[in-house]
Amino acid sequence: MKRLITSENLTELKTVFKDIQINEEDHNHPLGNTGRITIFPKTEQEISAVLAYANTNKNTVFIMGGGTKRGYGGLLEKADILLSLAQYTGIVEHNPGDMTLTVKAGTPFQEIQNYLAPYKQRVPLDPFIPEHATMGGIVSVNDSGPKRLGYGAARDNVIGLRMVYPDGTLIRSGGKVVKNVAGYDMNKLFIGAMGTLGVVSQVTVKLRPIAQYESILIVSFSERNVEEIRAFAVKVLDSMIEPISLELLNPSFAGKLTNINQYTLLISFEDVKSSVQYQENVIRSIVPDKTTLRSLSQNEAASFWDNFYYHQPNGLTNVTTTEAVLKVGVVNLDTIKILKEAELIADACHVSIEAHGGLATGICYLTIRGANEDILSAIQHIRKSVMKLGGYAIVKHLPFFLRKEINVWGEETPAHFLYEGIKQKIDANKIINKNRYVGGI
């Protein structure tokens, strides 16, 4: 039988977990995914003890790192316990020679990059809101940004995990070396599972050297001829050059970042200076007429990306207007169709849409702002367009009251019964991140 969190057992909790900070929550959050109490463990053993207590008493638990993904999924406004990993941070092990790093899950991503900088190494990921996004959160949603073409996503770079199951059991998947091929790759079961199978405790990732030189070529197309954009993208993809990103911005988003309201392509390079400059010259030789091309290098390029990663609404944004973020996956060059369709839908539904997507990855992000009903209508129209292309569209950020009005994950797949079976096996009491994932898992 479930034991409710009351003032009586809250006193008991504070006695049992006397060394752990416990805060009482007296307010709701517009994005939901909060708790009646918040517990701040500092060690893996404390995480295990809190989960074991919750599982025994059938108390629901939400997990939070930096809070950037609070509006990502979830049909319950409050759990009994909000397990915050804000105090569970730090580097566990760094092997510069093997180029691997193990960190605690609550460690902010930018803090990790700052630690690695003196070693001229970095984690090859580019999440949004890097100062607040934590390694555990990035892994839990399989996060990636516009440099996914060159870096991959979390699923491509994680080589080992330590997890705490709902009953408090500690498990390990993968290892601490890059060449580890023994057994099943269990990491991929937990990466992208939205924390519904357990709490990510430690993450081991492979590293890369920091590039000696980086640049961005910004190509703006003066006419809205999407076929010209497509033809140019095909030339780039068919060439021998290796860009880190090939990200197309729609006019409204390009206007914010470049002050030019035109379809704009960001072609990013990272390598030694001579290699980058050679690849830039290849682009200059094939760029279409009637385009504007400018180049940013080194500090200017880094500053541009820093600005880029903070334009997407997230769980830390002040909720003064209704905002939604869609993540869309289609065949790579169909990104152009999605961005063009988004313009038409924005006009039809009376909303604004800032959109960008990878012409080599097919991963698009659309930020929608407007009246509540108009945003919901726009999401439905975009989803229909995406389904016609054989893709998917999930809602990455939306206020809680609107998440109850729309299926943020889209239609269930035929394999859904497998997800339910895994969840039942690992979390029979369904206490962790309940209703946070596809199909209400």
Salt bridges, closest charged atoms under 4 A:
GLU12 OE1 - ARG3 NH2 2.77
GLU25 OE1 - HIS27 NE2 3.81
ASP26 OD1 - HIS27 ND1 3.29
GLU44 OE1 - ARG162 NH2 2.59
ASP80 OD2 - LYS2 NZ 2.95
ASP80 OD1 - ARG36 NH1 3.12
GLU93 OE1 - LYS176 NZ 2.98
ASP143 OD2 - LYS69 NZ 3.97
ASP143 OD1 - LYS396 NZ 3.92
ASP185 OD2 - LYS188 NZ 2.56
GLU214 OE1 - LYS147 NZ 3.92
GLU223 OE2 - LYS290 NZ 3.49
GLU247 OE2 - HIS356 ND1 2.73
GLU270 OE2 - LYS147 NZ 2.96
GLU280 OE1 - ARG284 NH1 3.90
GLU323 OE2 - ARG369 NE 2.72
ASP334 OD1 - LYS337 NZ 3.64
GLU343 OE2 - ARG224 NH1 2.52
GLU343 OE1 - LYS340 NZ 3.97
GLU354 OE2 - LYS256 NZ 2.91
GLU354 OE2 - ARG369 NH1 3.46
GLU412 OE2 - HIS416 NE2 3.94
GLU420 OE2 - HIS416 NE2 3.36
ASP427 OD2 - LYS423 NZ 2.72
